[in-house]
Structure formats: C-alpha cells, structure tokens
Amino acid sequence: MMQDFLMGVFFCCLFFSFAEAGVPDGAKVAYLLTEGGDFELGEGVYASAGPTLTRAAAIRSKIAGTAGTAKLTLAGGGEVRIVAVAADYKPLRSVAALAHRAFGGI
C-alpha cells in the first residue's frame, strides 16, 4: 500500500532539500526515514508539489526494537533523507570489473 507524507520545513542547513539536490519531480528514490529511535529504509516517489514522498515499499525497518519490513506510523517528527542502497552500486561494480579486465588489473 502506498503512503504519502508531506515533507515539511527543512530541518538543517547542513543538508540539501530534495529539490536543492536536483531530484526531479516523479523520481524514484531510496530513502531513510527516522523518527525517535525507529527507522524505515525504503523506496518512494518524490513529488515537488507539497513536496511529498509517496512510500511504495519498506525494504527494512526497525520499529520499537523489532526488525522487519513494516512502515513507520509517523507522529509528525520524522526526518527523511535520500540514501544509496546495494542496487545503486551494482552498475559501478560492473564498470570496475570491465576496467580491471581491460587494463590487466590496474
């Protein structure tokens, strides 16, 4: 089940908002959502209107000390950021393997 949440006021000057980072409207992103001591790692779709993030699937989560794939039920103090997941690195591994073979391990 998809779940949207409104992305409120940006919480810190040390990081970019999704828009400032150049995330285009409709982009699929891997995200880390935290609230209190709980977290959710998942995939969602960013919308510049609002802005909102539609959470499609939780890849991993830990809620009240229990690991699983459940989505967080937000109470209003959550923070979200874009993260890289293992699938984001697979193309890089392939390029590295080709370069290794092409240049004899250089």
Summary of the structure (lengths in Angstrom):
residues: 106
radius of gyration: 16.7
end to end distance: 47.2
largest distance: 54.6
contacts: 237
relative contact order: 0.20
helix: 16%
strand: 39%
